Amino acid sequence: MSANNISIHLPDGAVREVPAGTTPLEIANSISPRLAAVSVVALLTPLKSVANETVVDGDESDEIESDAAMYASGDARAPRLVDLSTPMTEDTRLALLTERDPEALKVVRHSGAHVMATAVLELFPETKLGHGPATEQGFFYDFYREKAFTPDDLAAIEKKMAEVIARDDKFVREAESREEALAEFEREGEFMKTHFVTRFTHEGEKVSFYRNGSFVDFCRGPHVPSTGRVKAIKVMNLAGAYWLGDEKNPQLQRIYGTAFFSQKDMDAHFARLEEAARRDHRLLGKQLDLFSIQEVAGAGLIFWHPKGAMIRKIMEDWMREECLRRGYSLVFTPHVARVDLWKISGHEGYYSQNMFTPMKLDDADYRMKPMNCPFHILIYKNTPKSYRDLPVRLAELGNVYRYERSGTMHGLLRVRGFTQDDAHIFCTPGQIEDEVVACIDFTEAVLKTFGFTEFKVELSTWDQNDRAKYAGSDENWELATGSLKRALERTGIDYKTIPGEAAFYGPKIDVKLVDVLGRLWQLSTVQFDFTLPARFELEYVGEDGERHQPVMVHRALFGSVERFFGVLIEHYAGAFPLWLAPVQVGLVPISERHQDYARQVKAELEAAGLRVEIDDRNEKMNAKIRDFANQKIPYILVMGDKEAEAHAVSVRTRAKGDQGSVPVAEFIAKSLELVKNRSTEL
């Protein structure tokens, strides 16, 4: 091979020797002009890459690509998405992504954000630009403008965006020196762009820009080949957002939009949004009388009503029983502790911005606990431990409190006070992989039991270039990350690596369930921790008679009871399976003379362990049935003369309607079998 040639490895196993500087688009054209026409972006994986897993930028759990992913240089050894026009300069694996590939959708949405910014500047040239990341549902762009955008302005922006797309301007990557970029942004008063360049680039570097027509934006890309590839786009809504999330900074105007490769895909998206709105846990929580948030008590604090509390009890009872079955010990710990404890744990330094402010009492300053881990550590430390005692598994459904800004809270999904199904496992280094594998198995059991059949797994690692964010030595991080990787490989589960998203004390495995609408929810997590055992000087006596430091695993499988419950409500649209339903059976006596028989049936059902309500109001039968149906009760039993005479009930199921008359004993037996199996069917 010529010294000026490179090897391009294609997905079908073919290898092409091409001159250095060849672009993915040229490769596509050499394969097929049709392939070149449908390609959107390229995925390059350098053959020198040290990672075998798929690597992505950012953290999708927040649905926002991180600023670093948008502006900072990526890891040159990691797989990365690039423009079709990017010159390839080393041996690499090449995958050409089309509109059918999920990764391409994120790219077209980021390009849609640039289309929006182009339109805004053409209509309102005094506007200053923030940033425009892709999100799980579309994209947004932050703008600073003294005058507020109006609904008419948004309509004009959407119309102008269509013009920008029709122009089909190419997205062209350009570069200039960091010093020139900063000088230009400062001269134009672009304070946000100045911030991004200052933060995410270094002296002497070239700064990456993208041009479409006359519009130029600071951005690392990649983008679709031209604005015309953004075939369907829509402005969604307008919201406020403080610059850098600080109320002391200027308030920005955040315009949300979405983009797709076809109108058909967009129409399907909005149909899903309508279904999601129908399933909104906040609306269903009120309709079904499950929970509330009381303004007089404060934002982000959940009041569990009797029906919601019943579901919570079922969830927690299952979790506690499963913990005991899997070798955990249950504990209970306080809600507050002296600030000194949080200093030892490191939370006072690394996590204080997420904690409630200290309370000054007569003996010391106290803080509400944001996590249970230091409390479990103190229980471990209370008595000497031998290697024979390990692993020690401590589990708690413990209330924790975290400071969330007022504009970020969202029903049950983001709150200030919540119950974490927390557990901490103290073990020897040789036990760690088995314990992590067991945690993953436990996670799968949780998801399967509560009706989730699909999930995605991510391994969050540290950023060695941002040492200030993390505690512990390089050797500890290598040990921890390696242990989690090996545990995942033993399970055979596919996973993605997310660089820079580890906790300050160690790497973590996040499991995101997929609900009935295909949405990802970050709930379960398994985290390695070598830092807290060192901070608290934990010990055990080994086989050699010497003192050793244990390693520690944090794990939460519901994530929080509140968030998991919110996801359950939306997943089932409030129509919970029989075993979870707060009221399992609604009884409808046809007339007043059938009430005694209905009460007899109610007693039999309750004696069998079923949760029952009777509607003995002086109302018509159909009205009673309708009211129970609106409460999404799984079974409605109607009773008249024939049912009373035969000791039977006329069964209506939530999904299938009238099922005819069956003996009471038969109905009870079938219902108990469904509850025992935790079936999602009726």
LOLUM-933879 format. One line per 8 residues: for each residue x, y, z of C-alpha. Coordinates in nm, 4 decimals, padded with zeros to 6 digits. Layout:
<rs>
X,Y,Z  ...
</rs>
This chain:
<rs>
00.0000,00.0000,00.0000  00.1256,00.3479,-00.0857  00.2363,00.5614,00.2053  -00.0283,00.8135,00.0974  -00.3098,00.5561,00.1009  -00.5387,00.4535,00.3853  -00.7596,00.1468,00.4423  -01.1347,00.1968,00.4634
-01.3182,-00.0996,00.6188  -01.6855,-00.1211,00.5157  -01.9722,-00.2922,00.7063  -01.9894,-00.5816,00.4563  -01.6260,-00.6705,00.5306  -01.4830,-00.5134,00.2167  -01.1636,-00.3089,00.2496  -01.0799,-00.0245,00.0105
-00.7388,00.1323,-00.0324  -00.7889,00.5018,-00.1093  -00.5765,00.8167,-00.1000  -00.5631,00.9953,00.2356  -00.8134,01.2795,00.2299  -01.0873,01.0791,00.0575  -01.4319,01.1719,00.1916  -01.7193,00.9404,00.2912
-01.9264,01.0930,00.0097  -01.6627,00.9901,-00.2454  -01.6683,00.6367,-00.1063  -02.0501,00.6363,-00.1281  -02.0411,00.7517,-00.4915  -01.7873,00.4821,-00.5780  -02.0233,00.2190,-00.4370  -02.3442,00.3584,-00.5848
-02.4713,00.7052,-00.6795  -02.8013,00.6002,-00.5204  -02.6245,00.5303,-00.1894  -02.4556,00.8704,-00.2100  -02.7915,01.0376,-00.2667  -02.9560,00.8816,00.0409  -02.6585,00.9052,00.2766  -02.6907,01.1669,00.5505
-02.3845,01.1382,00.7717  -02.0897,00.9037,00.8261  -01.9816,00.7037,01.1309  -01.6033,00.6688,01.1540  -01.4329,00.4250,01.3888  -01.0524,00.4574,01.3778  -00.8860,00.1156,01.3710  -00.6596,00.2349,01.6513
-00.9659,00.2887,01.8742  -00.9299,00.1377,02.2194  -01.3043,00.1014,02.2662  -01.5023,-00.1957,02.1365  -01.8347,-00.0559,02.2478  -02.0405,00.2125,02.0809  -01.9441,00.5504,02.2226  -02.1797,00.8461,02.2192
-02.1485,01.2052,02.3290  -02.3658,01.3528,02.5972  -02.6292,01.2107,02.8300  -02.9663,01.1333,02.6705  -03.1332,01.1036,03.0099  -03.1670,01.4825,03.0112  -03.2685,01.4762,02.6443  -03.0094,01.7435,02.5694
-02.6745,01.7052,02.3995  -02.4110,01.8522,02.6289  -02.2387,02.1766,02.5431  -01.9087,01.9899,02.5430  -02.0384,01.7515,02.2771  -02.1442,02.0474,02.0624  -01.8314,02.2558,02.0927  -01.5342,02.0634,02.2305
-01.3075,01.8332,02.0348  -01.4097,01.4705,02.0686  -01.1893,01.1742,02.1512  -01.0033,01.1083,01.8261  -00.9850,00.7351,01.9103  -01.3599,00.6952,01.9603  -01.6303,00.6272,01.7010  -01.7770,00.9579,01.5862
-02.0313,01.0987,01.3458  -01.8880,01.3260,01.0761  -02.0069,01.5166,00.7702  -02.0032,01.3290,00.4407  -01.7476,01.5845,00.3202  -01.4981,01.5136,00.6008  -01.1539,01.4056,00.4695  -01.0417,01.0713,00.6146
-00.6744,01.0676,00.7061  -00.6177,00.7302,00.8761  -00.7237,00.3670,00.8545  -01.0832,00.3522,00.9699  -01.4120,00.1682,00.9683  -01.6779,00.3563,00.7739  -02.0547,00.3261,00.8011  -02.2734,00.5451,00.5804
-02.5918,00.6360,00.7658  -02.9174,00.7084,00.5856  -03.2510,00.8497,00.6925  -03.3440,00.5074,00.8303  -03.0693,00.5179,01.0956  -03.1686,00.6595,01.4366  -02.8391,00.8481,01.4697  -02.9206,01.0441,01.1543
-03.2380,01.1848,01.3102  -03.0354,01.3617,01.5773  -02.8157,01.5128,01.3068  -03.1082,01.6477,01.1023  -03.2537,01.7994,01.4180  -02.9296,01.9764,01.4989  -02.9283,02.1047,01.1419  -03.2884,02.2134,01.1999
-03.1676,02.4244,01.4925  -02.9267,02.6037,01.2572  -03.2135,02.6562,01.0113  -03.4125,02.8153,01.2952  -03.1231,03.0415,01.3971  -03.0796,03.1446,01.0342  -03.4467,03.2410,01.0111  -03.4420,03.4320,01.3410
-03.1396,03.6411,01.2433  -03.2850,03.7211,00.9023  -03.6071,03.8420,01.0648  -03.4625,03.9903,01.3858  -03.0951,04.0765,01.3236  -03.0512,04.2336,01.6685  -03.0864,03.8888,01.8326  -02.7879,03.7292,02.0072
-02.7302,03.3559,01.9740  -02.6990,03.0961,02.2477  -02.6873,02.7324,02.1468  -02.9120,02.4907,01.9571  -02.8778,02.1235,02.0549  -03.0827,01.8326,01.9327  -03.3089,01.6734,02.1938  -03.4965,01.3465,02.2194
-03.8096,01.5092,02.0767  -03.6577,01.7677,01.8428  -03.4323,02.0656,01.9122  -03.4265,02.4104,02.0642  -03.2277,02.7275,02.0212  -03.1630,02.9873,02.2912  -03.1828,03.3538,02.1890  -03.1282,03.6793,02.3742
-03.3527,03.9630,02.2585  -03.4885,04.2462,02.4704  -03.8289,04.2292,02.3026  -04.0258,03.9111,02.3605  -04.1160,03.6925,02.0648  -04.4909,03.6862,01.9978  -04.7058,03.4071,01.8496  -04.7041,03.6017,01.5231
-04.3229,03.6118,01.5388  -04.3102,03.2337,01.5811  -04.5358,03.1891,01.2779  -04.3096,03.4200,01.0772  -04.0021,03.2262,01.1922  -04.1549,02.8963,01.0806  -04.2400,03.0477,00.7403  -03.8870,03.1827,00.7033
-03.7446,02.8414,00.8013  -03.9314,02.6900,00.5065  -03.7617,02.9482,00.2806  -03.4188,02.8581,00.4240  -03.4856,02.4902,00.3534  -03.6049,02.5670,-00.0001  -03.2773,02.7501,-00.0720  -03.0986,02.4170,-00.0140
-02.7790,02.5890,00.1022  -02.4906,02.3525,00.1708  -02.3639,02.3115,00.5265  -01.9939,02.3909,00.4988  -01.7446,02.3506,00.7796  -01.4955,02.6334,00.8228  -01.2264,02.7129,01.0761  -01.0452,03.0155,01.2094
-00.8101,03.0795,01.4967  -00.9474,03.0949,01.8467  -00.8188,03.4490,01.8871  -00.9948,03.5682,01.5714  -01.3189,03.3990,01.6741  -01.3161,03.5552,02.0206  -01.2360,03.8995,01.8849  -01.5197,03.8780,01.6329
-01.7769,03.7547,01.8869  -01.6759,04.0197,02.1419  -01.6980,04.2907,01.8777  -02.0509,04.1802,01.7862  -02.1640,04.1508,02.1493  -02.2213,03.7744,02.1187  -02.1618,03.7091,02.4891  -02.2893,03.3523,02.4792
-02.0728,03.2489,02.1853  -01.7760,03.4161,02.3552  -01.8440,03.2004,02.6610  -01.8614,02.8787,02.4596  -01.5384,02.9492,02.2703  -01.3586,03.0439,02.5925  -01.4790,02.7355,02.7765  -01.4533,02.4659,02.5130
-01.1458,02.5583,02.3115  -00.7833,02.6180,02.3999  -00.5212,02.8717,02.3017  -00.3707,02.8042,01.9613  -00.6594,02.5863,01.8465  -00.8654,02.6340,01.5356  -01.2337,02.6966,01.6078  -01.4951,02.5037,01.4091
-01.7800,02.6914,01.2390  -02.0613,02.5878,01.0062  -02.1900,02.8062,00.7255  -02.5200,02.7728,00.5408  -02.5693,03.0636,00.3027  -02.4750,03.3803,00.4902  -02.5384,03.2300,00.8337  -02.2338,03.1149,01.0342
-02.2451,02.9419,01.3740  -01.9820,02.8134,01.6152  -02.0346,02.4367,01.6124  -01.8476,02.1049,01.5905  -02.1196,01.9372,01.3837  -02.1877,01.7153,01.2073  -02.4700,01.8314,00.9819  -02.6740,01.6996,00.6925
-02.5294,01.7919,00.3514  -02.7627,02.0885,00.2936  -03.0631,02.2686,00.4402  -03.2864,02.0983,00.1834  -03.2354,01.7651,00.3604  -03.4437,01.9011,00.6501  -03.7634,01.7993,00.4771  -04.0162,01.8474,00.7598
-03.9775,02.1092,01.0325  -04.2058,02.2784,01.2829  -04.1813,02.5452,01.5536  -04.3286,02.4000,01.8712  -04.3354,02.6530,02.1516  -04.1513,02.9262,02.3381  -04.0118,02.9141,02.6921  -03.7825,03.1142,02.9155
-03.4383,02.9964,03.0258  -03.1798,03.1821,03.2299  -02.8343,03.2071,03.0784  -02.6243,02.9276,03.2347  -02.9264,02.8317,03.4456  -02.8614,03.1190,03.6879  -03.1499,03.3483,03.7826  -02.9013,03.6350,03.8184
-02.8120,03.6150,03.4494  -03.0125,03.7507,03.1532  -03.3262,03.5600,03.0657  -03.3139,03.3944,02.7276  -03.5971,03.2999,02.4958  -03.5852,02.9317,02.4105  -03.7708,02.8353,02.0941  -03.8455,02.4644,02.0636
-03.8897,02.2903,01.7327  -03.8710,01.9499,01.5749  -03.7506,01.8146,01.2428  -03.7850,01.4932,01.0451  -03.6814,01.3495,00.7140  -04.0447,01.3237,00.5977  -04.3877,01.4654,00.6716  -04.5112,01.1114,00.7355
-04.2587,01.0689,01.0161  -04.3552,01.4065,01.1588  -04.7255,01.3181,01.1548  -04.6510,00.9932,01.3380  -04.4466,01.1888,01.5921  -04.7333,01.4241,01.6709  -04.9701,01.1295,01.7001  -04.7345,00.9909,01.9652
-04.7305,01.3277,02.1395  -05.1094,01.3274,02.1529  -05.1017,00.9813,02.3045  -04.8344,01.0931,02.5522  -05.0540,01.3883,02.6534  -05.3425,01.1488,02.7113  -05.1144,00.9461,02.9369  -04.9669,01.2445,03.1260
-04.9259,01.1228,03.4829  -05.0130,01.4647,03.6230  -05.3568,01.4605,03.4594  -05.4209,01.0946,03.5383  -05.2966,01.1432,03.8935  -05.5708,01.3989,03.9458  -05.8369,01.2097,03.7504  -05.7714,00.8843,03.9386
-05.7065,01.0585,04.2725  -05.3583,00.9101,04.3105  -05.1441,01.2014,04.4304  -05.1214,01.5775,04.4498  -04.8725,01.8602,04.4951  -05.0007,02.1187,04.7394  -04.8935,02.4762,04.6687  -04.9202,02.5775,05.0332
-04.6736,02.3004,05.1277  -04.4249,02.3713,04.8498  -04.3234,02.2688,04.5008  -04.1761,01.9258,04.4355  -04.3277,01.7668,04.7485  -04.5642,01.4768,04.6822  -04.8842,01.3982,04.8727  -04.9800,01.0344,04.8206
-05.3587,00.9876,04.8274  -05.5099,00.6563,04.9440  -05.5214,00.4947,04.5992  -05.1719,00.6074,04.5063  -05.0483,00.5040,04.8498  -05.1903,00.1545,04.7937  -04.9885,00.1169,04.4737  -04.6837,00.2515,04.6535
-04.7299,-00.0060,04.9300  -04.7480,-00.2861,04.6724  -04.4328,-00.1596,04.5012  -04.2415,-00.1245,04.8259  -04.3611,-00.4581,04.9684  -04.2437,-00.6354,04.6524  -03.9079,-00.4584,04.6647  -03.8460,-00.5340,05.0331
-03.9412,-00.9003,04.9932  -03.7204,-00.9329,04.6876  -03.4292,-00.7689,04.8699  -03.4610,-01.0155,05.1563  -03.4805,-01.3059,04.9128  -03.1593,-01.1877,04.7453  -02.9590,-01.1591,05.0658  -03.0015,-00.7933,05.1593
-03.0577,-00.6659,05.5118  -03.3153,-00.3892,05.5563  -03.2229,-00.0722,05.7456  -03.3790,00.2644,05.8304  -03.1791,00.5852,05.8701  -03.2449,00.9507,05.9708  -03.3523,01.2263,05.7347  -03.0860,01.4776,05.8452
-02.7245,01.4758,05.9603  -02.4603,01.7189,06.0703  -02.2755,01.9019,05.7973  -01.9590,01.7335,05.9266  -02.0851,01.4009,05.7884  -02.1339,01.5496,05.4413  -01.7824,01.6953,05.4578  -01.6389,01.3493,05.5233
-01.8440,01.1950,05.2416  -01.7455,01.4703,04.9980  -02.1024,01.5742,04.9225  -02.0431,01.9115,05.0869  -01.7756,01.9811,04.8269  -01.8958,01.7928,04.5185  -02.2743,01.8003,04.5609  -02.3620,02.0962,04.7827
-02.5383,02.2875,04.5039  -02.7958,02.0056,04.4920  -02.8530,01.9977,04.8694  -03.0908,02.1965,05.0859  -02.9200,02.4795,05.2728  -02.7901,02.4035,05.6254  -03.0108,02.4348,05.9341  -02.8384,02.5875,06.2356
-02.9381,02.4030,06.5529  -02.8068,02.4422,06.9022  -02.5260,02.1854,06.8688  -02.4269,02.2087,06.5008  -02.5326,02.2824,06.1445  -02.7462,02.0078,05.9870  -02.8446,01.9274,05.6301  -03.1255,01.7178,05.4846
-02.9808,01.4048,05.3272  -02.9615,01.3970,04.9465  -02.8463,01.0347,04.9567  -02.8487,00.7418,05.1963  -02.4948,00.6173,05.1346  -02.3122,00.7860,05.4287  -02.5754,00.6499,05.6671  -02.5323,00.2928,05.5425
-02.1569,00.3355,05.5709  -02.1946,00.4302,05.9368  -02.4010,00.1141,05.9966  -02.1307,-00.0958,05.8282  -01.8621,00.0745,06.0343  -02.0462,00.0289,06.3626  -01.9119,-00.3248,06.4136  -01.5838,-00.4924,06.3048
-01.6029,-00.6965,05.9862  -01.4190,-01.0064,05.8673  -01.3901,-01.1290,05.5109  -01.6353,-01.3994,05.6190  -01.9003,-01.1269,05.6738  -01.8691,-00.9939,05.3208  -02.0533,-00.9073,05.1114  -02.2690,-00.6907,05.3373
-02.5810,-00.5746,05.1505  -02.7817,-00.2966,05.3164  -03.1095,-00.1846,05.1582  -03.3471,00.0977,05.2445  -03.6467,00.2713,05.0962  -03.5225,00.6009,05.2334  -03.6561,00.9525,05.1928  -03.4020,01.1963,05.0491
-03.4172,01.5663,04.9677  -03.2493,01.7507,04.6835  -03.2699,02.1114,04.5805  -03.4251,02.1438,04.2372  -03.4778,02.4869,04.0868  -03.8409,02.5910,04.0738  -03.8604,02.5798,03.6949  -03.7194,02.2285,03.6607
-03.9722,02.0249,03.8609  -04.2223,01.8097,03.6767  -04.4956,01.6172,03.8572  -04.3600,01.2927,04.0016  -04.0672,01.2833,03.7612  -03.8541,01.5575,03.9131  -03.9181,01.6496,04.2745  -03.7472,01.7864,04.5837
-03.8389,01.5086,04.8223  -03.8499,01.1450,04.7144  -03.8015,00.7867,04.8290  -03.4997,00.6080,04.6890  -03.4869,00.2288,04.6864  -03.1261,00.2532,04.7869  -02.8852,-00.0292,04.8588  -02.5141,-00.0384,04.9277
-02.3015,-00.3473,04.8959  -01.9688,-00.3694,05.0782  -01.7451,-00.6427,04.9398  -01.3923,-00.7515,04.8591  -01.2384,-00.6593,04.5221  -01.2721,-01.0243,04.4215  -01.6481,-01.0181,04.4844  -01.7274,-00.7009,04.2942
-01.8037,-00.8488,03.9528  -02.0417,-01.1107,04.0929  -02.2227,-00.8414,04.2912  -02.2609,-00.6152,03.9877  -02.3890,-00.9069,03.7793  -02.6416,-00.9812,04.0563  -02.7511,-00.6147,04.0558  -02.8090,-00.6281,03.6805
-03.0132,-00.9470,03.7237  -03.2163,-00.7743,03.9973  -03.2741,-00.4799,03.7626  -03.4071,-00.7080,03.4914  -03.6411,-00.8690,03.7465  -03.7793,-00.5267,03.8452  -03.8482,-00.4249,03.4874  -04.0023,-00.7579,03.3897
-04.2215,-00.7733,03.7001  -04.3672,-00.4287,03.6418  -04.4337,-00.4909,03.2743  -04.1340,-00.3467,03.0881  -03.9857,-00.5778,02.8270  -03.7250,-00.3526,02.6661  -03.4385,-00.1513,02.8099  -03.1067,00.0056,02.7116
-02.7848,00.0047,02.9124  -02.5136,00.2701,02.9356  -02.1757,00.2656,03.1076  -02.0791,00.6136,03.2283  -01.7049,00.6680,03.2622  -01.4921,00.9573,03.3798  -01.3194,01.2319,03.1828  -00.9482,01.2121,03.2586
-00.9073,01.5669,03.1256  -01.1446,01.7112,03.3871  -00.9769,01.5789,03.7000  -01.1413,01.8370,03.9289  -01.4816,01.6689,03.8879  -01.3674,01.3336,04.0272  -01.2164,01.1844,04.3400  -00.9754,00.8899,04.3518
-00.6607,00.7795,04.1746  -00.6195,00.6831,03.8098  -00.5556,00.3243,03.9212  -00.8861,00.3149,04.1111  -01.0764,00.4462,03.8114  -00.9179,00.1849,03.5856  -01.0071,-00.0919,03.8338  -01.3638,00.0317,03.8752
-01.4349,00.0839,03.5057  -01.2810,-00.2495,03.4163  -01.4918,-00.4295,03.6764  -01.8162,-00.2822,03.5440  -01.7210,-00.3613,03.1841  -01.6425,-00.7222,03.2668  -01.9672,-00.7581,03.4600  -02.1650,-00.6264,03.1632
-01.9813,-00.8574,02.9259  -02.0681,-01.1558,03.1486  -02.4386,-01.0715,03.1197  -02.4184,-01.0492,02.7399  -02.6146,-00.7234,02.7443  -02.5409,-00.4659,02.4734  -02.4360,-00.1310,02.6141  -02.3036,00.2105,02.5188
-02.0189,00.3940,02.6860  -02.0892,00.7544,02.7890  -01.7613,00.9382,02.8551  -01.7543,01.2048,03.1263  -02.0868,01.1137,03.2904  -01.9579,00.9132,03.5879  -02.0424,01.0148,03.9442  -01.7630,01.1960,04.1280
-01.6869,00.8793,04.3262  -01.6857,00.6210,04.0472  -01.8232,00.4898,03.7150  -02.1814,00.3703,03.6850  -02.4171,00.1530,03.4837  -02.7499,00.3158,03.3953  -03.0436,00.1085,03.2762  -03.3085,00.2973,03.0801
-03.6424,00.1291,03.0354  -03.8462,00.1717,02.7182  -04.2159,00.2383,02.7756  -04.5152,00.1492,02.5595  -04.4622,00.4660,02.3508  -04.0962,00.3865,02.2904  -03.9709,00.6567,02.5281  -03.6523,00.6073,02.7301
-03.6670,00.6575,03.1074  -03.3565,00.6772,03.3257  -03.4398,00.4880,03.6464  -03.2107,00.2032,03.7519  -02.8442,00.2609,03.8266  -02.5504,00.0557,03.9580  -02.2463,00.2563,04.0673  -01.8964,00.1545,04.1739
-01.7440,00.3504,04.4619  -01.3868,00.3288,04.5875  -01.3871,00.6824,04.7273  -01.6317,00.6671,05.0181  -01.4764,00.3533,05.1727  -01.1464,00.5430,05.1789  -01.3007,00.8638,05.3135  -01.4685,00.6760,05.5974
-01.1683,00.4465,05.6542  -01.3754,00.1302,05.6167  -01.2034,-00.1977,05.6923  -01.2409,-00.5719,05.7066  -00.9978,-00.8366,05.8284  -00.8861,-01.0581,05.5422  -00.7872,-01.4234,05.5326  -00.4295,-01.3102,05.5931
-00.5278,-01.1497,05.9216  -00.4483,-00.8047,05.7862  -00.6847,-00.5092,05.7556  -00.8130,-00.4294,05.4076  -01.0437,-00.1683,05.2573  -01.3676,-00.2965,05.1049  -01.5087,-00.1677,04.7787  -01.8653,-00.0454,04.7567
-02.1540,-00.0663,04.5113  -02.4447,00.1792,04.5123  -02.7596,00.0602,04.3430  -03.1140,00.1934,04.3011  -03.3556,-00.0028,04.0830  -03.6796,00.1947,04.0943  -03.4486,00.4978,04.0906  -03.7048,00.6643,04.3089
-04.0486,00.5381,04.4030  -04.2010,00.8657,04.2826  -04.0382,00.8656,03.9405  -04.1029,00.4957,03.8851  -04.4682,00.5450,03.9813  -04.4973,00.8363,03.7364  -04.3571,00.6181,03.4581  -04.5948,00.3350,03.5536
-04.8935,00.5703,03.5293  -04.7936,00.6811,03.1797  -04.6914,00.3333,03.0621  -05.0299,00.1884,03.1575  -05.2259,00.5114,03.0968  -05.3580,00.4649,03.4528  -05.5047,00.1219,03.3639  -05.2839,-00.0746,03.6036
-05.2636,-00.4534,03.5861  -05.4830,-00.6362,03.8366  -05.2081,-00.6967,04.0921  -05.1168,-00.3251,04.1051  -05.4628,-00.1684,04.0721  -05.5617,00.0165,04.3908  -05.9212,-00.1006,04.3421  -05.9352,-00.4338,04.1647
-06.3088,-00.4942,04.1534  -06.6087,-00.2596,04.1345  -06.9473,-00.4013,04.2384  -07.2687,-00.2765,04.0775  -07.5979,-00.3926,04.2297  -07.8684,-00.3365,03.9660  -08.1248,-00.2101,04.2148  -08.1659,-00.1499,04.5858
-08.2932,-00.5042,04.6491  -07.9629,-00.6466,04.5199  -07.7448,-00.4516,04.7651  -07.7436,-00.7199,05.0332  -07.6164,-00.9772,04.7840  -07.3540,-00.7271,04.6598  -07.2322,-00.6783,05.0175  -07.2109,-01.0559,05.0593
-06.9995,-01.0838,04.7441  -06.7828,-00.7934,04.8620  -06.7121,-00.9753,05.1881  -06.6139,-01.2932,05.0010  -06.3820,-01.1080,04.7645  -06.2151,-00.9149,05.0456  -06.1728,-01.2329,05.2481  -05.9846,-01.3762,04.9494
-05.7560,-01.0707,04.9506  -05.9015,-00.8641,04.6678  -05.9489,-00.4867,04.6875  -06.3144,-00.4042,04.6283  -06.5502,-00.1055,04.6096  -06.9300,-00.1204,04.5941  -07.1480,00.1474,04.4338  -07.4753,00.1329,04.6266
-07.5935,00.4793,04.5229  -07.9476,00.5257,04.3990  -07.8250,00.5622,04.0411  -07.8896,00.3764,03.7174  -07.6761,00.0705,03.6495  -07.5132,00.2204,03.3385  -07.4078,00.5323,03.5311  -07.2412,00.3178,03.7963
-07.0629,00.1102,03.5310  -06.9455,00.4265,03.3546  -06.8066,00.5752,03.6756  -06.6100,00.2592,03.7569  -06.4842,00.2455,03.3969  -06.3630,00.6061,03.4208  -06.1603,00.5002,03.7244  -05.9999,00.2292,03.5053
-06.0941,-00.0491,03.7501  -05.9974,-00.3879,03.6011  -06.3204,-00.5780,03.6813  -06.6770,-00.4526,03.7146  -06.9226,-00.7100,03.8522  -07.2943,-00.6528,03.7916  -07.5478,-00.8316,04.0140  -07.9216,-00.8794,03.9654
-08.1826,-01.1453,04.0429  -08.0260,-01.4206,03.8298  -07.6786,-01.3623,03.9766  -07.8116,-01.3642,04.3322  -08.0050,-01.6855,04.2723  -07.7010,-01.8647,04.1175  -07.4415,-01.7100,04.3539  -07.2729,-01.5663,04.0470
-07.1614,-01.2334,03.9032  -07.1842,-01.0799,03.5572  -06.8258,-00.9875,03.4659  -06.7123,-00.6859,03.2668  -06.3396,-00.6490,03.2072  -06.1659,-00.3215,03.1408  -06.0398,-00.4258,02.7993  -06.2914,-00.6838,02.6743
-06.6270,-00.5625,02.8040  -06.9079,-00.8004,02.8982  -06.7796,-01.1545,02.9659  -07.1040,-01.3046,03.0873  -07.2004,-01.4647,03.4169  -06.9605,-01.6812,03.6210  -06.9817,-01.8327,03.9715  -06.8265,-01.6152,04.2431
-06.5804,-01.8899,04.3392  -06.4611,-01.9197,03.9789  -06.4115,-01.5435,03.9504  -06.2114,-01.5391,04.2742  -05.9902,-01.8288,04.1652  -05.9108,-01.6688,03.8296  -05.8395,-01.3284,03.9848  -05.6084,-01.4699,04.2498
-05.4150,-01.6594,03.9841  -05.3644,-01.3375,03.7840  -05.2486,-01.1546,04.0980  -05.0132,-01.4373,04.1953  -04.8495,-01.4335,03.8511  -04.8461,-01.0513,03.8391  -05.0070,-01.0773,03.4986  -05.0577,-00.7721,03.2805
-05.3587,-00.9378,03.1134  -05.7167,-00.9762,03.2405
</rs>
